[in-house]
Amino acid sequence: MAIHTIQIDEILDAPRNKVFALFADHNRFGKLLGAPVKRIKDSQYADPNGIGSVRKIGIGPVGLEETVINFEPDSLIEYTITSMSPIKNHMGRIRFDDTPEGQTRINYTITFDDIVPFTGKVVSTALEQGIRRGIKRVPQLV
């Protein structure tokens, strides 16, 4: 098994609170990814998309579930896959910071192990391309 890491560092010309709100809202996150996403379990805390919330990505039995494990408003979202998946030990971390120019820096890191040898590279490439495409859409979505 190989460990795979996706590292994306982008600066967006949009306010951090609006960028964070887009990434944090499970039901809007699908517009960013270009895939069906739906919150299927609310967090027990103030924000329904916060710690313990679960989103399903995909349709029917083809989808996977991600659970938010850390949530700091306007700053940090961490999540992990909590359903059957072709990968394991998945951790997604999205950090949001202001730049001196008033923009938003997103640092998005995903790490995972592949289960089936040599599939991790394919999964990693597809995930990274999808996320990068979505990040380019952020200014039109916020």
Backbone as CSV, one residue per row, in Angstrom:
resi,resn,N_x,N_y,N_z,CA_x,CA_y,CA_z,C_x,C_y,C_z
1,MET,0.831,-1.181,0.000,0.000,0.000,0.000,0.875,1.244,0.000
2,ALA,0.462,2.199,-0.803,1.193,3.461,-0.890,0.378,4.573,-0.260
3,ILE,1.083,5.536,0.314,0.439,6.724,0.853,0.446,7.792,-0.229
4,HIS,-0.705,8.431,-0.432,-0.835,9.477,-1.455,-1.197,10.791,-0.786
5,THR,-0.642,11.875,-1.324,-0.917,13.211,-0.792,-1.243,14.153,-1.936
6,ILE,-2.300,14.900,-1.758,-2.668,15.976,-2.679,-2.476,17.267,-1.904
7,GLN,-1.749,18.191,-2.483,-1.494,19.478,-1.829,-1.859,20.593,-2.805
8,ILE,-2.844,21.408,-2.427,-3.283,22.522,-3.265,-3.194,23.795,-2.437
9,ASP,-2.521,24.783,-2.955,-2.384,26.081,-2.292,-2.777,27.139,-3.310
10,GLU,-3.913,27.799,-3.075,-4.443,28.773,-4.028,-4.835,30.053,-3.321
11,ILE,-4.748,31.154,-4.046,-5.205,32.446,-3.545,-6.398,32.873,-4.385
12,LEU,-7.486,33.247,-3.700,-8.722,33.628,-4.374,-9.061,35.076,-4.056
13,ASP,-9.584,35.759,-5.049,-9.989,37.143,-4.875,-11.435,37.181,-4.383
14,ALA,-11.598,36.756,-3.131,-12.918,36.712,-2.497,-12.706,36.730,-0.988
15,PRO,-13.671,37.255,-0.232,-13.533,37.309,1.223,-13.504,35.919,1.850
16,ARG,-12.663,35.776,2.863,-12.480,34.471,3.508,-13.797,33.920,4.057
17,ASN,-14.624,34.746,4.686,-15.861,34.215,5.268,-16.788,33.639,4.197
18,LYS,-16.801,34.235,3.008,-17.657,33.715,1.925,-17.070,32.438,1.311
19,VAL,-15.753,32.406,1.170,-15.101,31.204,0.637,-15.304,30.045,1.611
20,PHE,-15.075,30.305,2.897,-15.286,29.265,3.903,-16.725,28.767,3.871
21,ALA,-17.675,29.699,3.815,-19.095,29.318,3.803,-19.418,28.381,2.637
22,LEU,-18.823,28.624,1.478,-19.051,27.766,0.317,-18.512,26.357,0.564
23,PHE,-17.278,26.263,1.052,-16.673,24.950,1.298,-17.370,24.216,2.452
24,ALA,-17.840,24.962,3.449,-18.434,24.343,4.634,-19.851,23.833,4.399
25,ASP,-20.592,24.474,3.516,-21.991,24.113,3.279,-22.060,22.865,2.401
26,HIS,-22.379,21.743,3.022,-22.389,20.474,2.290,-23.266,20.530,1.044
27,ASN,-24.406,21.165,1.151,-25.333,21.187,0.021,-24.843,22.086,-1.117
28,ARG,-24.042,23.097,-0.835,-23.456,23.955,-1.882,-22.128,23.407,-2.390
29,PHE,-21.478,22.572,-1.590,-20.167,22.030,-1.945,-20.221,21.253,-3.256
30,GLY,-21.362,20.666,-3.559,-21.528,19.930,-4.815,-21.350,20.813,-6.032
31,LYS,-21.765,22.086,-5.947,-21.559,23.015,-7.066,-20.081,23.256,-7.303
32,LEU,-19.331,23.247,-6.229,-17.886,23.417,-6.326,-17.248,22.196,-6.987
33,LEU,-17.668,21.018,-6.559,-17.085,19.776,-7.091,-17.647,19.374,-8.448
34,GLY,-18.854,19.845,-8.748,-19.507,19.380,-9.964,-20.040,17.970,-9.811
35,ALA,-20.419,17.622,-8.570,-20.956,16.298,-8.270,-22.084,16.461,-7.251
36,PRO,-23.028,15.510,-7.206,-24.097,15.603,-6.217,-23.540,15.438,-4.794
37,VAL,-23.827,16.404,-3.928,-23.425,16.342,-2.525,-24.625,16.753,-1.689
38,LYS,-24.855,16.007,-0.613,-25.999,16.308,0.250,-25.620,16.010,1.698
39,ARG,-25.972,16.923,2.591,-25.771,16.667,4.014,-26.810,15.643,4.436
40,ILE,-26.354,14.541,5.027,-27.282,13.496,5.447,-27.375,13.383,6.965
41,LYS,-26.482,14.112,7.668,-26.554,14.151,9.130,-26.051,15.511,9.581
42,ASP,-26.864,16.184,10.381,-26.483,17.483,10.929,-25.530,17.310,12.105
43,SER,-24.680,18.310,12.284,-23.858,18.391,13.481,-24.758,18.670,14.672
44,GLN,-24.361,18.227,15.829,-25.125,18.529,17.051,-24.759,19.905,17.598
45,TYR,-23.805,20.580,16.965,-23.364,21.894,17.416,-24.062,23.002,16.627
46,ALA,-23.640,24.246,16.831,-24.323,25.424,16.271,-24.466,25.374,14.751
47,ASP,-23.417,25.003,14.047,-23.470,24.956,12.585,-23.840,23.540,12.151
48,PRO,-24.910,23.371,11.374,-25.312,22.015,10.963,-24.261,21.298,10.122
49,ASN,-23.304,22.049,9.548,-22.233,21.457,8.746,-20.965,21.230,9.562
50,GLY,-21.023,21.437,10.875,-19.847,21.358,11.743,-19.468,19.937,12.128
51,ILE,-18.721,19.844,13.221,-18.198,18.561,13.701,-19.327,17.542,13.847
52,GLY,-19.089,16.360,13.293,-20.059,15.272,13.359,-21.049,15.235,12.215
53,SER,-21.104,16.322,11.422,-22.005,16.290,10.274,-21.454,15.333,9.219
54,VAL,-22.356,14.790,8.418,-21.967,13.822,7.380,-22.558,14.271,6.055
55,ARG,-21.725,14.231,5.014,-22.208,14.525,3.668,-22.000,13.289,2.808
56,LYS,-22.940,13.126,1.875,-22.827,12.022,0.911,-22.496,12.632,-0.435
57,ILE,-21.468,12.087,-1.065,-21.045,12.525,-2.388,-21.349,11.402,-3.356
58,GLY,-22.131,11.701,-4.392,-22.499,10.696,-5.375,-23.977,10.369,-5.297
59,ILE,-24.364,9.393,-6.091,-25.771,9.027,-6.208,-25.952,7.574,-5.789
60,GLY,-26.955,7.353,-4.960,-27.312,5.987,-4.574,-26.165,5.228,-3.952
61,PRO,-26.059,3.949,-4.281,-25.019,3.115,-3.671,-23.610,3.442,-4.174
62,VAL,-23.504,4.271,-5.206,-22.195,4.623,-5.760,-21.493,5.682,-4.908
63,GLY,-22.236,6.378,-4.054,-21.684,7.478,-3.283,-20.832,7.027,-2.111
64,LEU,-20.124,8.021,-1.544,-19.378,7.767,-0.323,-19.733,8.838,0.694
65,GLU,-19.457,8.549,1.953,-19.801,9.475,3.022,-18.546,10.025,3.670
66,GLU,-18.583,11.343,3.938,-17.483,12.018,4.621,-18.042,12.652,5.887
67,THR,-17.297,12.528,6.983,-17.697,13.085,8.269,-16.721,14.178,8.676
68,VAL,-17.262,15.320,9.097,-16.433,16.433,9.561,-15.924,16.097,10.964
69,ILE,-14.601,16.175,11.148,-14.005,15.840,12.442,-13.386,17.056,13.136
70,ASN,-13.214,18.157,12.407,-12.735,19.395,13.007,-13.324,20.550,12.219
71,PHE,-13.774,21.586,12.922,-14.475,22.686,12.266,-14.236,23.951,13.068
72,GLU,-13.485,24.869,12.494,-13.239,26.170,13.105,-13.765,27.212,12.130
73,PRO,-14.884,27.872,12.465,-15.510,28.806,11.529,-14.531,29.799,10.908
74,ASP,-14.641,29.922,9.584,-13.822,30.813,8.751,-12.343,30.447,8.718
75,SER,-11.949,29.307,9.308,-10.525,28.967,9.375,-10.154,27.550,8.934
76,LEU,-10.918,26.537,9.366,-10.464,25.162,9.174,-11.631,24.191,9.077
77,ILE,-11.512,23.251,8.134,-12.418,22.103,8.031,-11.547,20.870,7.851
78,GLU,-11.771,19.854,8.671,-11.110,18.561,8.490,-12.198,17.495,8.422
79,TYR,-11.997,16.532,7.546,-13.001,15.485,7.363,-12.317,14.194,6.968
80,THR,-13.051,13.109,7.108,-12.542,11.797,6.729,-13.672,10.986,6.099
81,ILE,-13.319,10.042,5.254,-14.317,9.151,4.650,-14.732,8.123,5.697
82,THR,-16.038,7.987,5.880,-16.547,7.082,6.913,-17.489,6.024,6.341
83,SER,-17.387,5.764,5.050,-18.181,4.707,4.427,-17.225,3.829,3.622
84,MET,-17.772,2.819,3.013,-16.959,1.959,2.145,-16.337,2.823,1.057
85,SER,-15.082,2.544,0.757,-14.351,3.376,-0.192,-13.200,2.579,-0.782
86,PRO,-12.738,2.955,-1.977,-11.582,2.278,-2.560,-10.255,2.749,-1.944
87,ILE,-10.340,3.649,-0.942,-9.131,4.125,-0.257,-9.354,4.019,1.253
88,LYS,-8.275,4.099,2.027,-8.416,4.071,3.482,-7.471,5.097,4.100
89,ASN,-7.662,5.316,5.381,-6.873,6.305,6.127,-6.939,7.688,5.475
90,HIS,-8.102,8.023,4.986,-8.315,9.305,4.307,-8.429,10.445,5.315
91,MET,-7.771,11.552,5.022,-7.904,12.773,5.818,-7.878,13.958,4.867
92,GLY,-8.934,14.774,4.918,-8.991,16.015,4.152,-8.862,17.188,5.106
93,ARG,-8.028,18.154,4.749,-7.815,19.335,5.613,-7.819,20.578,4.732
94,ILE,-8.741,21.508,5.020,-8.819,22.756,4.262,-8.613,23.902,5.245
95,ARG,-7.545,24.650,5.008,-7.206,25.801,5.862,-7.486,27.079,5.075
96,PHE,-8.109,28.063,5.711,-8.473,29.334,5.085,-7.760,30.464,5.832
97,ASP,-7.018,31.291,5.103,-6.307,32.414,5.712,-6.473,33.654,4.850
98,ASP,-6.379,34.818,5.487,-6.375,36.084,4.761,-4.970,36.362,4.243
99,THR,-4.896,37.004,3.089,-3.616,37.498,2.594,-3.537,38.988,2.936
100,PRO,-2.341,39.571,2.917,-2.223,41.014,3.181,-3.011,41.865,2.177
101,GLU,-3.282,41.326,1.001,-4.011,42.052,-0.043,-5.524,41.914,0.098
102,GLY,-5.997,41.244,1.138,-7.433,41.092,1.352,-8.035,39.926,0.595
103,GLN,-7.215,39.031,0.100,-7.704,37.845,-0.592,-7.760,36.672,0.387
104,THR,-8.140,35.515,-0.115,-8.209,34.313,0.717,-7.238,33.271,0.184
105,ARG,-6.408,32.768,1.074,-5.520,31.657,0.726,-6.174,30.374,1.223
106,ILE,-6.293,29.411,0.301,-6.800,28.079,0.643,-5.627,27.117,0.580
107,ASN,-5.426,26.391,1.657,-4.453,25.309,1.653,-5.251,24.033,1.876
108,TYR,-5.343,23.204,0.823,-6.190,22.007,0.822,-5.274,20.795,0.699
109,THR,-5.285,19.944,1.708,-4.444,18.752,1.723,-5.316,17.520,1.916
110,ILE,-5.073,16.513,1.118,-5.746,15.219,1.275,-4.668,14.150,1.310
111,THR,-4.750,13.263,2.282,-3.857,12.110,2.338,-4.714,10.849,2.434
112,PHE,-4.222,9.783,1.844,-4.923,8.499,1.911,-3.991,7.380,1.486
113,ASP,-4.374,6.169,1.831,-3.683,4.952,1.382,-4.572,4.271,0.361
114,ASP,-3.958,3.665,-0.644,-4.773,2.881,-1.568,-4.972,1.480,-0.997
115,ILE,-6.085,0.878,-1.343,-6.376,-0.484,-0.905,-5.909,-1.462,-1.973
116,VAL,-6.262,-1.177,-3.208,-5.827,-1.997,-4.338,-4.537,-1.371,-4.883
117,PRO,-3.462,-2.133,-4.936,-2.199,-1.568,-5.396,-2.322,-0.844,-6.743
118,PHE,-1.648,0.288,-6.831,-1.530,1.104,-8.049,-2.797,1.889,-8.412
119,THR,-3.869,1.791,-7.602,-5.069,2.575,-7.911,-4.996,3.976,-7.302
120,GLY,-4.154,4.149,-6.316,-4.058,5.426,-5.613,-3.681,6.582,-6.504
121,LYS,-2.810,6.340,-7.450,-2.389,7.412,-8.357,-3.568,7.889,-9.209
122,VAL,-4.385,6.960,-9.676,-5.556,7.313,-10.479,-6.545,8.119,-9.627
123,VAL,-6.820,7.652,-8.411,-7.733,8.348,-7.507,-7.179,9.733,-7.175
124,SER,-5.898,9.805,-6.869,-5.256,11.073,-6.525,-5.348,12.084,-7.662
125,THR,-5.058,11.656,-8.864,-5.113,12.547,-10.026,-6.533,13.047,-10.265
126,ALA,-7.515,12.149,-10.194,-8.902,12.546,-10.421,-9.378,13.524,-9.344
127,LEU,-9.066,13.247,-8.086,-9.453,14.145,-7.004,-8.819,15.526,-7.167
128,GLU,-7.535,15.541,-7.426,-6.842,16.824,-7.552,-7.391,17.644,-8.715
129,GLN,-7.610,17.017,-9.845,-8.148,17.746,-10.999,-9.544,18.300,-10.695
130,GLY,-10.387,17.500,-10.045,-11.732,17.946,-9.707,-11.721,19.110,-8.726
131,ILE,-10.879,19.029,-7.723,-10.796,20.108,-6.735,-10.244,21.378,-7.366
132,ARG,-9.206,21.250,-8.185,-8.638,22.440,-8.845,-9.667,23.104,-9.771
133,ARG,-10.439,22.306,-10.504,-11.508,22.869,-11.351,-12.530,23.603,-10.493
134,GLY,-12.888,23.008,-9.373,-13.853,23.621,-8.479,-13.355,24.922,-7.878
135,ILE,-12.106,24.963,-7.494,-11.538,26.179,-6.916,-11.573,27.320,-7.925
136,LYS,-11.383,27.012,-9.181,-11.466,28.067,-10.215,-12.876,28.660,-10.304
137,ARG,-13.895,27.883,-9.886,-15.293,28.348,-9.925,-15.679,29.182,-8.703
138,VAL,-14.861,29.178,-7.679,-15.226,29.834,-6.419,-15.659,31.288,-6.607
139,PRO,-14.914,32.127,-7.349,-15.341,33.526,-7.466,-16.756,33.694,-8.029
140,GLN,-17.217,32.790,-8.885,-18.569,32.898,-9.416,-19.613,32.345,-8.445
141,LEU,-19.191,31.546,-7.480,-20.125,30.890,-6.561,-20.313,31.616,-5.244
142,VAL,-19.367,32.487,-4.874,-19.486,33.162,-3.558,-20.271,34.447,-3.665
